Structures are given as C-alpha cells and as structure tokens.
Amino acid sequence: MKVAVACHSPLLQKSLEIFLNKYLSSSKKSDIVIRDEECLDDAKCFYIASNEKADLMKPFSKAQLVLALEKKYNELYPRTVSGSNAVHKNNNVEALDFKILEKRIEYLTKEYQENILRAVKAFYEK
C-alpha cells in the first residue's frame, strides 16, 4: 500500500507523515491520497475530519489510521479469490492480524512491566 498525504493543516500533515513513513509515496504513484478537505470526485481520496462524512474521524490513533487505510485499500483493490476460499482466506487474514496485535500487546506489556520494575528498584536503592 502506497500513501500520499496532502493536508492543509501542517500539524496533521506532519503527524500523518510520521505515522505513515514506511507507506509514503508521491501523489502520482500512491494508491491512496489522504486529505483533510472533502474530495467527492477522487476514489483514491481518504478524508480525515471531525465530521461523520469522513473516512476517519479526528482524533485517532496510529492503529486506527492504519486499519482504516487498509480497509480503504482493500475496498479499492479487492483480491480476486473465488467462492468459499475468499471467506476462508479473509478469516485467515483476520486471525493473522489478530495474532500480530496480540504479540505487539504482549511486547508492550512486558516493556512497560520492565520499566516499572526498573523505576521501583531505582527508588529503593537510593
């Protein structure tokens, strides 16, 4: 998935560039163009705003952004798999995505626990 960012808000522009640095591409080569103004005529447009017409409503997290972009990408470029294989494949993809999320949560929890223990040990060693 290749993403271009074209926002009028400099803060939103920079935040999206930081969040999506591994997906960034030029507008011409991108699969999706993220904008903070409504764009009715462009199917590649991904609209971010505070209203209900937006593809993603502000405020949002990096995870919400990536998931919404992946959903939009899958709508624009559906994979061609026939019949029950499509359902089975989608379930595998969802299970795989969930496993990745579980691993990430486990890693972050362990890292958080280590930081707390380090802080407590440092407090009592004084």
C-alpha positions as CSV (number, residue, x, y, z in Angstrom):
1,M,0.0,0.0,0.0
2,K,1.4,3.4,-1.1
3,V,0.0,6.5,0.6
4,A,0.4,10.2,-0.2
5,V,-0.5,13.0,2.3
6,A,-2.0,16.3,1.0
7,C,-3.4,18.2,4.0
8,H,-3.9,21.9,4.5
9,S,-3.2,21.6,8.3
10,P,0.6,21.5,8.8
11,L,0.2,19.7,12.1
12,L,-2.0,16.9,10.6
13,Q,0.3,16.7,7.6
14,K,3.4,16.2,9.7
15,S,1.7,13.8,12.1
16,L,0.5,11.6,9.2
17,E,3.9,11.7,7.6
18,I,5.5,10.4,10.9
19,F,2.8,7.8,11.4
20,L,2.9,6.5,7.8
21,N,6.6,7.0,7.0
22,K,7.0,3.4,5.6
23,Y,3.9,3.8,3.4
24,L,4.7,7.3,1.9
25,S,4.8,7.8,-1.8
26,S,4.3,10.6,-4.3
27,S,0.7,11.5,-5.2
28,K,1.0,10.1,-8.7
29,K,2.4,6.7,-7.5
30,S,0.2,6.3,-4.5
31,D,-2.8,4.0,-4.0
32,I,-4.5,6.4,-1.6
33,V,-4.3,10.1,-1.0
34,I,-5.0,11.4,2.5
35,R,-6.7,14.8,2.7
36,D,-8.2,17.0,5.3
37,E,-10.7,18.5,2.8
38,E,-13.6,16.6,1.4
39,C,-13.0,15.3,-2.1
40,L,-16.0,13.9,-3.9
41,D,-14.6,13.1,-7.3
42,D,-11.5,11.1,-6.4
43,A,-11.9,7.4,-5.4
44,K,-8.3,7.3,-4.1
45,C,-9.1,10.1,-1.6
46,F,-9.1,9.2,2.1
47,Y,-10.8,12.0,4.0
48,I,-9.9,12.8,7.6
49,A,-12.0,15.3,9.6
50,S,-14.1,15.8,12.7
51,N,-17.4,15.2,10.9
52,E,-19.3,12.0,10.2
53,K,-18.7,12.1,6.4
54,A,-15.0,11.4,7.0
55,D,-13.3,8.1,6.3
56,L,-11.6,8.6,9.6
57,M,-12.8,10.9,12.3
58,K,-10.4,13.0,14.4
59,P,-9.0,12.3,17.0
60,F,-7.5,9.0,16.0
61,S,-4.6,6.7,16.9
62,K,-1.9,5.4,14.7
63,A,-3.5,1.9,14.8
64,Q,-6.9,3.3,13.9
65,L,-5.3,5.1,11.0
66,V,-3.5,2.1,9.6
67,L,-6.6,-0.1,10.0
68,A,-8.8,2.4,8.2
69,L,-6.3,2.8,5.4
70,E,-6.0,-1.0,5.0
71,K,-9.8,-1.2,4.8
72,K,-10.0,1.6,2.2
73,Y,-7.1,-0.1,0.2
74,N,-9.0,-3.5,0.3
75,E,-12.1,-1.7,-1.0
76,L,-10.2,-0.1,-3.8
77,Y,-8.1,-3.1,-4.8
78,P,-10.0,-6.3,-3.8
79,R,-8.1,-9.5,-4.0
80,T,-9.5,-11.9,-6.6
81,V,-10.3,-15.2,-4.7
82,S,-13.4,-17.2,-5.6
83,G,-16.2,-18.7,-3.5
84,S,-15.6,-20.2,-0.1
85,N,-11.8,-19.7,-0.5
86,A,-12.4,-16.0,-0.2
87,V,-14.2,-16.4,3.2
88,H,-11.5,-18.8,4.4
89,K,-8.7,-16.5,3.3
90,N,-10.3,-13.5,4.9
91,N,-10.7,-15.4,8.2
92,N,-7.0,-16.3,8.0
93,V,-6.0,-12.7,7.3
94,E,-8.1,-11.5,10.3
95,A,-6.6,-14.3,12.5
96,L,-3.1,-13.4,11.4
97,D,-3.8,-9.7,12.0
98,F,-5.1,-10.5,15.5
99,K,-2.1,-12.7,16.3
100,I,0.2,-9.8,15.3
101,L,-1.8,-7.5,17.5
102,E,-1.6,-10.0,20.4
103,K,2.2,-10.2,20.0
104,R,2.5,-6.4,19.9
105,I,0.4,-6.1,23.1
106,E,2.5,-8.8,24.8
107,Y,5.7,-6.9,23.9
108,L,4.4,-3.6,25.1
109,T,3.1,-5.0,28.3
110,K,6.4,-6.7,29.0
111,E,8.3,-3.5,28.2
112,Y,6.0,-1.5,30.5
113,Q,6.5,-4.0,33.3
114,E,10.3,-3.8,33.0
115,N,10.2,0.0,33.1
116,I,8.1,-0.1,36.3
117,L,10.3,-2.6,37.9
118,R,13.4,-0.6,37.0
119,A,11.8,2.6,38.5
120,V,10.9,0.8,41.7
121,K,14.4,-0.7,42.1
122,A,16.0,2.7,41.5
123,F,13.7,4.2,44.1
124,Y,14.6,1.7,46.8
125,E,18.3,1.6,46.0
126,K,18.7,5.3,47.0
